[in-house]
């Protein structure tokens, strides 16, 4: 009977240790899930900011191109029309 009780005590100790390990893992998973959620929020913000920067860059390129074309056209008009 003592051997059986000793085995049961060891099994109970192992079950308790396993339960504690599972609880720790569950807490770690919850923390990682929260961290991933915050990372995804930051990544979304970064991507949106990058899109705005790219749009601004293209807008500046287009406006510079239009300004060059207008200035070139004005120069050609002055050159070709006698004053």
N, C-alpha and C positions, 0 to 999 in steps of 0.2 A: 504494500500500500504506500509506503514511503517513497519508493521509486516512482510510482505513478503520480504522487503529489508533487515530487520534485520536477517531473517532466511537465506537469500542468503549470507549475510556477514558472518554469523556463519558457513555456509556450506563451503564457500570459505576459511575461516580460518582453518577449519578442514581438507579440502583437501590440503592446503598448509602445514599444520603440518604433515599430512600423507605422503606427497611427500618428505618432509625433512627426515622423519623417514625411508622411503624406500631408499633414497639416502645414509643415514648413514649406513643402513644395507648392501647395495650393496658394500660400501667401506669396511665395516668390512669383508664381504665375500671375497672380493678380497684380503685383507690382510691375511685372514686365508688360502686362496688358495696358496698364495705365501709362507706362513710359512710352510704349509704342503709339498710343493714342496721342500723347503730347508731341511726339516726333512727327507723326502724320500731320498734325495741325501746323507745326512749324514748317514742314516741307510744303504744304499747300500755300502758306503765306509766302515762302521763298519763291515758289513757282509763279504765283500771281505777280510778285514784284518783278521777277525776271521778264514776264510777259509785258509788263508796263514799260520796262526799260527798253526792250526790243521795239515795242511800238513807238516809243519816243524817238529812238534812234532812226527808225525808218521815216518818221514824220520829219525829223530834222534833215535827213538826206533828201527827201522829196522837196521840202521848202528851199533848201540850198540849190537843188537842181532847177527849180522854177525861177529862183532869183537869178541864177546864171543865164537861163534862157531869156528872161525878160531883159536883163542888161545887154546881152548879146544882140537881141532884136533892136533895142533902142540904139545901140552903137551902129548897127547896120543901117537903120533908118537915117540916122544923122549923117552917116557916110555917103549914102546914096542920094539923099535929097539935098539939092543945093540951097544954101541959106541966103 
